[in-house]
């Protein structure tokens, strides 16, 4: 392997890492803000007892995911209490 081959491979590897980081940052800023504003309830003046502090993701009785804003869900999440 020549030094120029090593330099090319290293630059491609570094470019992929940087592109992955930038795209993750972009997706977090773009879609987390949209999901949190879309799921925010309208203020009615009285607190809703069903909405508590954010907890970890869990699986409800009907098999749906609770407390998770993202389209991908964590595997092996516990059942909701």
N, C-alpha and C positions, 0 to 999 in steps of 0.2 A: 504494500500500500504506500502510495506516495503522499507527501505532505499536502499536496493540493486536493487529493481525494478526502483526506481527513478534514481539511478545512471546509470543503463543500458539504460533507456529511454533518459536521458540527453546526454549520450555519443553518442547514435545513432543520435539524433537530431543535435548535434554539428558536427558529422561526415558528415551528409548530407549537412549542411551549408558550411563546408570547401570544400567538393568535388564540390559543385555547384560553389563556388567562383573560385576554381582552374580551372575548366573546362571552365568557362566563360573567364577567363584571357587567357587560352590557345587558345580558339577559336578566340578571338580578335586579338591576336598576329599572329596566323597562317593564318587566312583567310583575315584579313584586309590588311595585307602586300601583299598577293597574288592578291587581287582585285585591290589594288591601282597600283601595277606594271603592271598588265594586261591592265588596262584602261588608262594608261599614254600614250599620243600620242607621236609619233616620232617627234623629233625636226626638223623643216624644215627651221629654220632661221627667219621666219616671224611669228608673233603671229596670232593665229586663233581668229577672232572676236567672234565666237560662244562659245568659251570656256572662261568663266569668272570665277570670284571667286566662290567658293563652296557656294551654298545656301541650303535652306532646301528642303526636298523632296516635289515634287509636281506631279500632274497628268497632262500629256500632252493631246493634242487634240484627239489623237488616243486611249487614255485610258492607255497608258504605263506610267511607273514611271520614273521620271527624278531625277538626283542628289541623287541617293540612291544606295550604293554599296552592300547592304545586300540582301539575298534572301527573307527575310521577310520585308514587307513594313508597314509603319505606317498607321493606319486606319484614315479616315477623313482628309487626306492631302488636301491642297488647290489646285485649278487648277493652272497650270503654266501661267504666264503672257505672 
